[in-house]
């Protein structure tokens, strides 16, 4: 049995020794440990991986005892994950295909250790891609008149397929608050980093006209405040006066798919922790 434990609590003496001592006492072997202290907030964070003999202790008993002996005394928020169980990821898309192709290619090659029960879109344009990768495709159009009905259908699908997290692979619709509430810090989005300077339908054209020298992409967890959730991953690429608008778009889209795939992998590997609308990203 291999477990991953994510911890945050008020910083205080004895946390590491108590946690590692508990695992040792239960017959566990620690194979990875990393920690961070936010000095301003006075909060301690830790990620720990450990292995146990299958006959030593059950996962449920281990969780219960850890909560009683460690989490409660330290006023600790802890999450445990059992390795070998693939999380279920739903992909939401619209008409852009670059992020979708990238994620599905990485999934197909075994790079992303997940299950993908379905792909959902508000358009039918990319249905052929889901067929190519043999993944069920659901078309749920979204209009001003049917937003509530569309949201209900989405939530039904998510529940039916026991989805663990959602990736917005250039899904051009605002996610409803009810969906965000049901999937807190479990909806990952990607967008260019021109906001708020170049908002609107053609940000790359506006950036080109302004003569920017850097193109960026940001992947973050979705919150009710649009494009303001905890940032998971970011990156930039330089451009010059010699690049055309077409070059800007190509470079931007390439960066978007790279940044999104990094963010998805970090989430799958349980290497992200959210606190006060920020993330702690473990190595």
N, C-alpha and C positions, 0 to 999 in steps of 0.2 A: 504494500500500500504506500503510495506517494501522495503527500499533501502539500498544498500551498496555503500559507496563512498570511493574511494582510491585516495589519494592526495600526490603529492610531488611538492615542490617549493623551491626557495631560502629561507633560514631561516630568519625570520623577526618578529617583534613584531605584535601581534594582530591577528594571523592566527586562533587560536582556538576560540577565542571569536567571530570573524567575521563569521566563519563557523557555530558554534553552534547558534549564534544569528540569522543568516539567516534561519536556520532550524526551530527554535522556532517561528520566524515571519511568517513562512509558515504553522504553525500549526503542526509541526512535534515533535515527542517525541524521544529523543536519548536513545537507549537501549544498545549501546556498543560504546566505543571510546578508541583508543590506538594510541600513537604517538611516534616518534623517531626522534632525531636530529643527523645527521652525522656531527660531529664537524669538521672533517678534510675537508669534501667537502662543509660544511656550507649549508646542504640541510635538509629540514623538510619533514617528512613522517607522514601520518595519515590514519587510517582506521576507518570508522564510520558507524554504522548501525542506522537507524531511521525508525519510523513508522508514517504513516499519515492516517487520515481519508480518505476513498476513495473519498469523495465528496469535499475534501479541495482543491486539485490541481492535475492536470494530470502530469504523469511522464515526458512527453516531455516538458511541460511548465516549470516544476521544473528544468530540465536540462538546458534549455535555459536561465532561469533567474539566475541560479547558475553560469553559464559561464560568463554572463554579469556582475553580481554584485560581484562575488568572484574570479573566475579563472583568468579573465583578469587583474584586479587590482593587484593581488598577483603574476602574471606571473606563474600561477599554471598549472601543468599537472594533470588533474583529470579524473577519470573513474567512471561511475555510473552503477550499476547493479540492476535490478528489481528482487526481490525475487519471487520464484514460477515458474520461467522459467528455466527448466533444460538445462544445456549446453549439446551439442552433442559431444560425444567422439568417435573417431575412434581408433581401436586397430590394430597396425602393429606387426606381429609376424613372426618367421621363424620356427625353429624346437623345441626349448625349450618350455616346457609347464608350468613350475612352476609359473611364473608370470601371465600367462594367466588364469590358473585355479584360482589363488588367487583373481585376480581382478573380474572375472566373478562370483565367489562365493560371494564376498562382494557386488557386484551389485545385485545379485539375492536375497540377504538377506535384501536389502534396505539400506545398509551402504553407498553406493556411489549414490548420488542423481544426476544421469545423465541419458541420453539416449545413447544407443550404436547402431547406425544405421547399422554398419557393422564391420567385422573383415577382415583384408587384410593380405595376406601372399605371400611370394615368393616361398613357397612350399605348397604341399597339405597334409603334414603329420598331421596337427592338425585340419583338416576340421571337423573331427568327434566331436571335442569339441564344435565348433560353432553350430553344429546340435543339440548337447545335450542341449545347452542353448537357442536354437531356435533364433540364430542371423545370419543374412546373411553373407556368406563367399565369398570373392573374391580372386581368385588365379591370381596374376600377377608376372610371373617369371621375374627375372632380370639377364641379362647376359651382357658381355662387348659389344655385338653387339646391344642390344635392350634397353639400359639404357634410352635413350631419349623417346622412345615409352612407356616404362614402367612408366616413370615419368609423361608423359601426361595422361595416363590412371588413375594413382593415383590422379592427380589433378582434373580430370573430376569427379571421384567418390566423392572426398572431396567437390567439389562445388555442385554437384547434391544433396548430402545429407546434405548440409549446416552445415558442421562440424565446431565446435568451436575450438577444440584442439585435438591433436594426442598424443597417448601414445605408445612408442616403447617398447613393452613388450618382450624384447630380440629379436628385429628385427635386423638381422645381415647384414644389408646393410647401406652404407653411404647415408644420406639424401641429395638430390640435393639442391644446393643453391637457386634455384627458389622456391622450396617448403618452404624452411626456410624463404625466404623473404615474402612469403604469409602468413606464420604463425609465426610471430616473438614472441618469448617467449610463444609459444603455442604448442611446441613439447617437450614432456617429455621423457627422456631416463634414463636407469638404467644400471650400470655396476659395476663390482668389483673394489675395490680401490687399486689394486696392481700396477696400472699404475703410472709412466712409468717404474718402476723397473722390472716388470714381464709381458712384452708385448708378444703377440703371441697367438698361438692356445691353449696352455695348461698352463695358468697362475697358476692354483692351483698346478699342478705338479711342476712347477718351484719354487713356494712359499714353497711347502713341502720340496723340496730338499735344500732350503736355511735355513729351520728351523724357519720360521716366527712364531711369537707369537700372532699376531692379524690379523684377516680377516675383511675386511671392504666392504661396498657398498655405492655407491654415486648415487643419482638421481639429474638430472640437466636439464635445458632447453637447447635445441640443438642450436648451432651456427655453422657457417661455419668452425671454428677451431675445429677439432675433439676432443670430450670429454673435452672441455674447456669452456663450457657455464656456466651461473650462477647456482650455486648449490642451490638446494631446500632442500634436506634432506640427512643426512649421519648417519651411525651407524657402530659399530664394535662389534665383538665377539672374545673372546680369544680362542686360541688353544694351545696345548702342544705337546711334543714329543710323547705322547701316542696316538695321533690321526693319523689315516691313511689318504691317499689321498682321499679315499671315504668319510671319515668324513669331510675333508676340503671342498669338493664339496657340500656335504649335508648342512653343516653349511652356506656356502657361498650362496647357492641358497635360503635357508630359509631367510637369511638376505636381499637378493635382493628383494624378494617379499614383505617383511615388509617395507623396505625403499621406494620402489616404491609406495605402497599403501598409505603411509603417504604423499608422495609428491603429488599424484593425489588428495587426499582429501584436502590438503592445496590449491591446484589450484582451485578445484571445489568450495571451500568455500571463494574464493577471498581473501586469506590471504597472497598472495605473491606479492611483488613489486620488479621490476628489475631496478637497477640503476648502471651504470658503470660496467657491467658484474658481479654484485653481487646482492644478494637478501636481501630484508628486509622481514622477516617472522613474521607476527603478531600472537599473542596468540589466 
